[in-house]
């Protein structure tokens, strides 16, 4: 019996390690394609991420906070949790998502959310710990993925004792050992060294990127208050190691036919109501979903430290697997074959239009690709009467 338990536990440890390794590889591929250095894995950050992922599943929560006294509590905020796990520095960032089926989908969701995207595309960090957890039965929070991000240089500085010298400015309360004060000039030197390993400019989606999701839904805080569905953000970040002052001149997005998407919001440091953008970050937020399987062209111009910067590039949105039907009318009839897989995209009628309750006749197998798109599988033994699917005041008849 003991041997069976040990094998069972080892299997779960192996599966967890493989999931985290896959997540790290996927995230690093994106960072590398965007012009950033790869993250190195860190065990202490990973332990903190895993403990919080477990906490979220255990208590069916979503967010960065834990409540003292609750089972599995390891710290109120990310800083507390990484210090408890043995990490030396308090200078960390945390990303997380819930209810993604895989780590890759979790990362995709976070890249669609502009504030969380900037955490993954950070210029200052070079190591990460990833933790995931899954509910054993059907629950409201079925999965959690947590990403704790830090700096090897900062952690090393915090492990080194320094003698206080006259005329030197020290940074306090940034290390696990609160009595350890780090010389500010050393902190800035190490931070600058990491930044200079990265590209001077990061565009996302990066040039010629494929399989980009066409949609952004929500994040907290929300960059587009009141919106439940909008288009995938396009962002530009200037590396602070190379730039100090940037003035935006132009930021435009065009579809495959050359038509500009006029319904948009340009987010900058000056108009970001949540005060998350730096003066070197810019984002074009389409107010409507992008189309599936379409190549979009971006035009960006700015004046950076007195010099004009022009960037023109394109990216392509993903193509769903299965025949795609765009549902715009109240009633749509589609001819289908037995066993066929079709994709029903219910074009949003407003910024709040996401799919609600779905009802269907027969034994149609349906699953969500996103909150406006369904994958439908027609039974091999199809009904001679056909099938009817209803959602959001729209009806689809499959014959």
HUGIJO-V287506 format. One record per backbone hydrogen bond with DSSP energy under -1.0 kcal/mol. CO is the residue of the C=O (numbers start at 1). NH is the residue of the N-H. Records with the same first field share a line. If there is no record, write none. Layout:
CO=NH ; NH
//
This chain:
1=5
2=6
3=7
4=8
5=9
6=10
7=11
8=12
9=13
10=14
11=15
12=16
13=17
14=18
15=19
16=20
17=21
18=22
19=23
20=24
21=25
22=26
23=27
24=28
25=29
26=30
27=31
28=32
29=33
30=34
31=36
32=35
35=199
40=128
42=46
43=47
44=48
45=49
46=50
47=51
48=52
49=53
50=54
51=55
52=56
53=57
54=58
55=59
56=61
67=70
70=73
76=66
77=81
78=82
79=83
80=84
81=85
82=87
83=86
88=176
90=92
93=149
95=147
97=145
102=106
103=107
104=108
105=109
106=110
107=111
108=112
113=117
114=118
116=120
117=121
119=122
126=40
127=150
128=42
129=148
131=146
133=144
142=135
143=99
144=133
145=97
146=131
147=95
148=129
149=93
150=126 ; 127
151=155
152=156
153=157
154=158
157=160
165=168
169=184
171=182
174=90
176=178
177=180
182=171
183=187
184=188
185=189
186=190
187=191
188=192
189=193
190=194
191=195
192=196
194=197
195=198
200=239
202=237
204=235
206=209
209=316
212=318
214=290
216=230
224=227
230=216
234=284
235=204
236=282
237=202
239=242 ; 243
245=305
247=303
250=301
252=299
253=261
254=297
255=258
259=255
260=262
262=264
263=287
265=285
267=283
268=272
272=275
278=281
280=238
282=236
283=267
284=234
285=265
286=231
294=317
296=315
297=254
298=313
299=252
300=311
301=249 ; 250
302=309
303=247
304=307
307=304
309=302
311=300
313=298
314=208
315=296
316=212
318=293
323=343
325=345
327=347
330=395
332=397
334=399
337=340
340=378
341=323
342=376
343=325
344=374
345=327 ; 347
350=353
351=228 ; 229
352=354
359=390
365=377
367=375
371=355
372=346
373=369 ; 370
374=344
375=367
376=342
377=365
380=382
383=386
387=398
388=361
389=396
390=359
391=394
394=391
395=332
396=389
397=334
398=387
//
